[in-house]
Amino acid sequence: MFEKERVMKFTIARSQLLEGLKAVQNVVPAKSTTPIIQNVLLEAAGNKLKLRTTSIEISICTEVDCEVQEEGATTVPVKLLFNSVAKAIEGLVEVAADENDRVDITAGSAKYAINGLPARDFPLLPETNEPLSFTLPLLTLKEIFRKTSYAVAQDDSRRVLMGLLLRFKDQKLTAVATDGRRLAMVEYEVEFPVEAETECVLTYKCVQEILRAPALEGNVTIEIKGTQIGFSFGAIQLYSKLIDEKYPNFYQVVPRELKERVLVDRQQLIDVLDRVSIMSMDEMHSTRFIFESDLLTVTSAAGEKGSARDEVPIKYKGEKIDILLNPLYVMDPLRAIDDDEVAIELKDGQSPAVIKCSIPFLYVLMPLRVS
């Protein structure tokens, strides 16, 4: 089949190859002026297949078991390879590459030929000599990101707000995200030397890749060096550039004195807001929250088109508070929290509202203004 000398050949279970490709393919950009960036690097050696992709900003690699007939390396377009393997029947897949980086794939009766590019041209991994190192359970890190990442700014002139802060200080990991209208913060106790105290700002893409990764038991090792961060867990290593800017002093927006505290069933409040928000059709989805003795009334209006109103029982005996909030911004943290009951702390209708739960979690939401 080969006219040229074969430089790599391995046989692998279709499920194994798909598992490896699923782990690395999402960082590949849909478009790139550099063709090799849309490829996956395949390295076959020692009955292991290593797969690595990169967007320059993020690199991710993993390895899976295979049977190597000839050790070697090449790169091929990751989407083409994934689609070819995904449509193949279950069983063994044979992959072979020649000296011109043409890759032949045989899966059952199906045969594909894909033109690749030389492995030597694939971008190198960043060097992380003597990094600051931290270890915590992977599932904990994923929960920290799940409870904060929704507050990252999606489009802001301040690039730093389009990232998520990780601060290692006082034997705690603090994660913070804010878009200027709301702020989410989680703290987690973790042991590390005092001299390792540091902070960094992750890109949103990096956070999303950790959230997308398999929910494995065991620890993740985080290594920080200069403007690079690395995560190692299971067979996966992820490296990302950091946002090299100073994160704003987020403690300035955390209210110090909130005289009223409301307890409410989390799911009941989500259901009410989901129904009422249908009518909150202005740009900020402004919705009125009226807190009274043991009752929260939520109303919204869509101009001449109509209005909506619903109620939810609460545990509250304080003064009446009337405040305008974006219901979508209220539902975001409620959907990320696991408690059956949450606390909402308030001062008045013009001051920020704060949502808390049983873990060290804090969510600050600015009220909307009526012109």
Residue pairs with C-beta under 8 A, 6 or more apart in sequence:
1 104
2 96
2 98
2 104
3 98
4 98
4 99
4 100
4 102
5 98
5 99
6 70
6 96
6 97
6 98
6 99
7 70
7 72
7 74
7 97
7 98
7 99
8 42
8 44
8 70
8 71
8 72
8 73
8 74
8 95
8 96
8 97
9 44
9 68
9 69
9 70
9 72
9 94
9 95
9 96
9 97
10 44
10 49
10 66
10 67
10 68
10 69
10 70
10 94
10 95
10 96
11 66
11 67
11 69
11 92
11 93
11 94
11 95
12 49
12 64
12 65
12 66
12 67
12 92
12 93
12 95
13 65
13 66
13 91
13 92
13 93
14 85
14 88
14 89
14 90
14 91
14 92
14 93
14 107
15 90
16 49
16 64
16 65
16 66
17 49
17 64
17 66
17 85
17 93
17 95
18 82
18 85
18 86
19 64
20 49
20 51
20 62
20 63
20 64
21 40
21 51
21 78
21 81
21 82
21 85
22 82
23 51
23 60
23 62
23 213
23 214
23 236
24 40
24 51
24 52
24 53
24 60
24 61
24 62
24 78
25 40
25 53
25 78
25 79
25 82
26 209
26 212
27 53
27 54
27 55
27 58
27 59
27 60
27 205
27 209
28 37
28 38
28 40
28 53
28 54
28 55
28 78
28 79
29 37
29 38
29 55
32 38
35 117
36 75
36 117
36 121
36 122
36 123
37 54
37 55
37 56
37 123
38 77
38 78
38 79
39 53
39 75
39 76
39 77
39 78
39 116
39 117
39 122
40 51
40 52
40 53
40 75
40 76
40 77
40 78
40 81
41 50
41 51
41 52
41 53
41 73
41 74
41 75
41 119
41 122
42 49
42 50
42 51
42 73
42 74
42 75
42 76
42 95
42 97
42 119
43 49
43 50
43 52
43 72
43 73
43 119
44 50
44 66
44 68
44 70
44 71
44 72
44 73
44 95
45 68
45 71
46 68
46 71
47 65
47 66
47 67
47 68
48 63
48 64
48 65
48 66
48 68
49 63
49 64
49 65
49 66
49 68
50 61
50 62
50 63
51 61
51 62
51 63
51 64
52 59
52 60
52 61
52 122
52 125
53 59
53 60
53 61
53 78
54 60
54 122
54 123
55 205
56 123
57 203
57 205
57 240
57 241
58 203
58 205
58 206
58 209
58 238
58 239
58 240
58 241
59 123
59 125
59 126
59 238
59 239
59 240
60 209
60 236
60 237
60 238
60 239
61 125
61 236
61 237
62 234
62 235
62 236
62 237
63 235
64 235
70 96
72 97
73 119
74 97
74 101
74 103
74 116
74 117
74 118
74 119
75 101
75 116
75 117
75 118
75 119
75 121
75 122
76 101
76 103
76 114
76 115
76 116
76 117
77 114
77 116
80 114
81 103
81 105
81 114
84 105
84 107
84 110
84 112
84 114
85 93
85 105
85 107
87 110
88 107
88 108
88 110
89 107
89 108
89 110
91 107
91 108
92 107
93 105
93 106
93 107
94 105
94 106
94 107
95 103
95 104
95 105
96 103
96 104
97 103
97 104
97 116
98 104
101 115
101 116
101 117
101 118
101 119
102 113
102 114
102 115
102 116
103 113
103 114
103 115
103 116
104 111
104 112
104 113
105 111
105 112
105 113
105 114
125 239
126 228
126 230
126 239
127 225
128 223
128 225
128 228
128 230
128 239
129 225
130 225
131 223
131 224
131 225
131 230
132 168
132 196
132 198
132 223
132 224
132 225
133 196
133 221
133 222
133 223
133 224
134 168
134 173
134 190
134 192
134 196
134 221
134 222
134 223
134 224
135 190
135 219
135 220
135 221
135 222
136 173
136 188
136 190
136 219
136 220
136 222
137 218
137 219
137 220
138 213
138 215
138 216
138 217
138 218
138 219
138 220
138 233
138 234
139 215
139 216
139 217
140 188
141 210
141 220
141 222
142 210
142 211
142 213
142 215
144 173
144 175
144 186
144 188
145 164
145 175
145 207
145 210
145 211
146 211
146 336
147 175
147 184
147 186
147 333
147 336
147 337
147 361
148 164
148 175
148 176
148 177
148 184
148 185
148 186
149 164
149 177
149 204
149 207
149 208
149 211
150 177
150 184
150 332
150 333
150 336
151 177
151 178
151 179
151 182
151 183
151 184
151 332
151 363
152 161
152 162
152 163
152 164
152 177
152 178
152 179
152 204
152 207
153 161
153 162
153 178
153 179
153 180
154 162
154 179
154 204
155 162
156 162
156 179
156 180
159 243
159 245
160 201
160 243
160 245
160 246
160 247
160 248
161 178
161 179
161 180
161 248
162 203
162 204
162 243
163 201
163 202
163 203
163 204
163 242
163 243
163 247
164 175
164 176
164 177
164 201
164 202
164 204
164 207
165 174
165 175
165 176
165 177
165 199
165 200
165 201
165 202
165 247
165 250
166 173
166 174
166 175
166 199
166 200
166 201
166 202
167 173
167 174
167 175
167 176
167 198
167 199
168 190
168 192
168 196
168 197
168 198
168 199
169 197
169 199
170 197
171 189
171 190
171 191
171 192
172 187
172 188
172 189
172 190
173 187
173 188
173 189
173 190
174 185
174 186
174 187
175 185
175 186
175 187
175 188
176 183
176 184
176 185
176 247
176 250
177 183
177 184
178 184
178 248
178 250
178 253
181 326
181 329
181 365
181 366
182 329
182 332
182 363
182 364
182 365
182 366
183 250
183 253
183 254
183 362
183 363
183 364
184 333
184 361
184 362
184 363
185 250
185 254
185 361
185 362
185 363
186 359
186 360
186 361
186 362
187 360
188 360
198 224
199 247
200 224
200 229
200 242
201 242
201 243
201 244
201 245
201 247
202 229
202 240
202 242
202 243
203 240
203 241
203 242
203 243
205 240
206 229
206 238
206 240
209 238
209 240
210 231
210 238
213 233
213 236
213 238
214 234
214 236
216 233
216 234
218 233
218 234
219 233
220 231
220 232
220 233
221 230
221 231
221 232
221 233
222 229
222 230
222 231
223 229
223 230
223 231
223 232
224 230
224 242
227 241
227 242
227 244
228 239
228 240
228 241
228 242
229 239
229 240
229 242
230 237
230 238
230 239
230 240
231 237
231 238
231 239
232 238
253 352
253 364
254 354
254 362
254 364
255 345
255 347
255 351
255 352
255 354
255 364
257 347
258 345
258 346
258 347
258 351
258 354
259 318
259 346
259 347
260 291
260 316
260 318
260 319
260 321
260 345
260 346
260 347
261 316
261 318
261 343
261 344
261 345
261 346
262 291
262 296
262 314
262 315
262 316
262 318
262 343
262 344
262 345
262 346
263 314
263 315
263 316
263 341
263 342
263 343
263 344
264 296
264 312
264 313
264 314
264 315
264 341
264 342
264 344
265 312
265 313
265 340
265 341
266 334
266 337
266 339
266 340
266 341
266 342
267 340
268 312
268 313
269 296
269 312
269 330
269 334
269 342
270 331
270 334
270 335
272 296
272 298
272 310
272 311
272 312
273 287
273 298
273 327
273 330
273 331
273 334
274 331
275 308
275 310
276 287
276 298
276 299
276 300
276 308
276 309
276 310
276 327
277 285
277 287
277 300
277 327
277 328
277 331
278 300
278 308
279 300
279 301
279 302
279 305
279 306
279 307
279 308
280 286
280 287
280 300
280 301
280 302
280 308
280 326
280 327
281 302
281 303
281 305
284 326
284 368
285 300
285 326
285 327
285 328
286 300
286 324
286 325
286 326
286 368
286 370
287 298
287 299
287 300
287 324
287 325
287 326
287 327
288 297
288 298
288 299
288 300
288 322
288 323
288 324
289 296
289 297
289 298
289 321
289 322
289 323
289 324
289 325
290 296
290 297
290 298
290 299
290 320
290 321
290 322
291 314
291 316
291 318
291 320
291 321
291 322
291 323
291 346
292 316
292 320
293 316
293 317
293 318
294 313
294 314
294 315
294 316
294 317
295 311
295 312
295 313
295 314
295 316
296 311
296 312
296 313
296 314
296 316
297 309
297 310
297 311
298 309
298 310
298 311
298 312
298 327
299 307
299 308
299 309
300 307
300 308
300 327
301 307
301 308
321 346
321 348
321 349
322 349
323 346
323 348
323 349
323 350
323 353
323 367
324 349
324 367
324 368
324 369
324 370
325 353
325 365
325 367
325 368
326 365
326 368
329 365
330 355
330 365
333 355
333 361
333 363
334 342
334 355
337 355
337 357
337 361
338 357
339 357
339 358
342 355
342 356
342 357
343 355
343 356
343 357
344 353
344 354
344 355
345 353
345 354
345 355
345 356
346 353
346 354
349 367
350 367
351 367
352 364
352 365
352 366
352 367
353 364
353 365
353 367
354 362
354 363
354 364
354 365
355 362
355 363
355 365
356 362
356 363
